[in-house]
Amino acid sequence: MTREEKRNLTKGLLFTSPWLVGLGFFVIYPVVASIYYSFCNYSVLQPAKFIGLLNYKELFTDPIFWKSLLNTLYFVGFMLPLGFVVSMSLALLLNSKVRSMSFYRLIFFIPSLVPMVAASILWMWIFNGEYGLLNNFLLRIGLSNPPNWLQDIRYAKMAIIIMCLWAMGNTVIIYLAGLQDVPRSLYESAEIDGANWFGQLRHVTLPIISSVIYFNMIMAIIGSFQIFAQPYIMTGGGPQRATTFYTLYLYQVAFEDFRMGYASAMAWILFLIVLFLTILFTKASREQVYYRGG
């Protein structure tokens, strides 16, 4: 290496050093430390004590852990298909050629800009069993006994799912960008072959934007398993732990019970679950995803 190359390397390292230091202290160190603490009895206030696999063994006998995992799987199982149908349907509508379309796109995108805390408080009022806007509407259309959404174990999770569907503006915009990138010539060819709207959607639109669908579904899997703010603010995990999702229970274990070792073990189990589902979905969709130019 010449003297000039060494000088350029030194300058490059100096310029990137703030990022490298931040990466080391705020990403790499916490990840490595969490691996170690997952094998420890660690309460933050006292030194960590190595206990081997006891934290992981306790997970399998912890009923709240299994409850939170089942709640999260329920949420993911509904959120993924409903989120796809709702966001794709809105994107198809917003891709239409009508007047004032920019205004309609803005209307559907605004909810995603609302801070999560403010949105959660807003929906707490909407779902209020006695004075809520939703139940008031249901009473007006003839439903005599509307549910107490956030206090009923039968409806609490679905109420949070409805709120999450309301704030899917980012996903809609990504689908809309993919739809606008579909060549018009393909639709014209499909029309000549006699394909109706549904046929064009099935054989032209969805295959062409399959890479966009794949990206959004992977992000939805990751995001759905990390749901936290909405149940934390709206229900606190109740009623009867019906909305105690995985990350909410992890938070309670870590920052309310101060069982950081146990929480670290939970975090790594969550990582493995998300990694497994991501790899599984990637392999299952490998032959269905189309990359233009690939």
N, C-alpha and C positions, 0 to 999 in steps of 0.2 A: 504494500500500500504506500503510495507516494505521500509526501508531506502535505500536498494540497488536498488529497483525499482524506487524510486524517483530520485536517483542519475543517473540511466540510462536514465530516462525520461528527466532530465535536460540536460544531454550530447546530447541526440538526438535532443532536441529543439535548443540547441546551434549550432549543426552541420547544421541543416536545416534552421536556422534563416536568412541567406542571401537570400535563395530562398523564404522564407515566407515574408520577407520585400519587395523583388522585386515583388512578386505576389500581395501584398497589394497595393503598390504604383503605379505599372505599369499596373495592370489588374483590380483589384477589385475597387479601387478608381475611375479610369476613367469611368468604366461601371456605377457605382452608380452616379457619377457626371453628366454623359451624360443623365441619366434619368431625373435628376432634371433640367438640363439646357434645355431639350426639352420642358419644360413648362415655359421657361423664355425668355425674350428679353436680349440677352447677346452678346456683341460685343468684349469681351476680354479686351478692353481698359477701360471699365466702369463696375461697379458692375452689376451683374445679377438682372433683375427685373422680378418678377413672373407675368406671364400673362395668366396662365391656359392653355386652349386648343387652343389658338389663332394660334400657329404655325401649329398645325395639321389641323385646319380649313383652313389655308392659302394654305396648300398643295393641297387641292382639287380644288382650283381656280387658281393654278399656271400652266400656259400652258407649261412652260419649264420643270416643274416636270413631267407632263404627257408625254411630248415628250421624255424625258430621259428614263422614264420607258418603253415606247413603243419601243424605240431603243434597250434597254437592253433585253426586251422580244424577239425582232426580233433576236438579237444575240444569245440568249440562245436557241431559237427554231431551229436555223440552226446549232449551234455549238454542241449541244448534239447528234443528230443523225449522223451528218457528222463526228464528233470526234470519235464516237463509230465505225462507218464503217471503217474509215481510220486507226485508231489505231489497231483494231482487224484484219483487212486485213494485215497490216504490221507484226503484231505478228504471224499470221499464216504463212506468207512467211518466217519470220526469224526463225520459228520453223522447217523448212525443213532441211533435211540431205544433204547438199551440201558442196562442198569444200569452204574454206575461209569464213565460216558463221560468225565467230567472227568479221571479218573485216566488213561485211555488217551490223551487229548489231551495231558496233561502229559508222558507218556512219550515221545510223538513230538516234542514241542517241545523237550525238554531238550537233545538234541544240538546244536541251534542256539545254545545258551547256553554251550557249552564253548568256551573260548579256542582260537583256531586253532592255536597252537603246541602246546598240550596235546593237542588232537585229532590233530594230525599225528604226534606221537610215539606216541600210542596206536595209530594205524593202522600205523605202522612196525612195531610189535610184532605186530599182527594179520597183516600181510603178510609177515612174516619167513619166508624160504624154508625154513629148517631147524627153527625152534622156534615159528613163528607159529600162532596160534589157528586161522586159516582153513585152513592146510594140514593141521593136526592133525585137523580135522573132515573134510577131504577124504580123508585116509588112512583114517579110521574107516569111511567109507561105501564104501570099496573102490577109490578112485583111487590107483594105485600110485606115480605119478610126478607129484605136483602141481607147478605152476610156481613158480619163484622170482620172485614178482610184481614187486618193485621193481628187480630186476637183470636182467630179461629184456625186451628191446626190444619183444617181441610183447605183453606184458601190462602194462608200466609205466604207460602212459597210461590204460588201462582201470582199473587199480587206483586211480588218482587220481580218475577219474570215479565209481567206486563210493563212495569216501570222500565226495565232494561230494554225492552223492545221499543219503547218511546224514544230512547236516546241512541238510536243506531244511525245517526246522520253520517258519521265517518264511513261506515260500511257502505251506505247507500251511494255516497260520492265515489268510492272506489269502483263499485259496480257500474255506476253511470259512466265513469271514464273508460271502463272496459267496453261497454256497449257502444260508445261513440267511436271506438277504434275498430269496430267490425266493418269490413269493406262493404259498401253498398252494392257492389257488383254481385256478391254472394246472395243477397236477398233477391236481386233481379233474376238471377239464375234459378233460384228456388221458385219464384213466382212463375217463371216460364215452364218449369216442371210440374206446376199445379199444386205446389205446397201452400196450405193455408197458414194463418198466423201461428197456430200451435205447431205446425210442421216446421215452420221457419225457426221458431224458438227452440225446438228439440234438436233439429239437425244442423242448424247454422249458428244461432246465437250461443247456446250453452257450450257446444264444443269449442268455438273460437275463444270464448272468455273462460275456458276451463282453468287456465293458470291463475286467473284472478279469483275464481271460486276457491281454488286450492289454497291460495294465500289467505283469503278471508276466513276459511274454515280452520286453518291452522291457528290463526290469531284468535279465533273464537274459542277454540279448545283451550288455549293457554289462558285467555282472559276469563272464561267461565269458571275455571278451577280456582281463580284468584279473586272471586267476588268477595268483597269485604265491607266496603263503606255503606252500601244500602242496608243490609241486615243489621249492621252495627248501630246505625242511626235510627232506623225505622222500628226495629223490633228488639234489638239487643240479644238476638238469638232465640227469642220466644215466639209463640207460646209453647211451653213444654218442649223447648229446644227444637221446634219444628223448623226454624230458620237458622239454626247453628250450623253454618257451613264450615268447611274445613279450615279456611284461613281465619275465620272468626274464632274458632276454637283454639287454633294455634296462637292467636293473639292473646286470648284469655289465659292460656297456659303460660305464655312467656311473660306478659306484662301485668297480669293480675295475680297469678300464682307464683311468679318468679321461678319457674322451672325451665330454665333456658336449655338445659341439656335435653329434656324431653321434647321441648319445642323444636330444637335443632333436628332431632330424629324425625319428628313430624314433617319438617320442611324437606328433608331428603326423601322421605317416602312420597311426598307430593311431587317432587322433582321426577322421581322414577315413574310415577303414574303418568304424568304429562309427557315425559319422554317416550314411554311405551306407546301411548295413544298417538302421539305425533308420528312415530316410526310406522305404526300399524296403518294409519290413514295414508301416509306417504306411499307405502308399498301397495295398498289397495287401490290407490288412484293413479299409480305410475303410468299405466297404459291408457288412462282416460284423459290425462292432462296434455294439452296441445300447446307447444311453445313455437310461436311463429319464427321461422328462420332456422329452427333447430332440427 
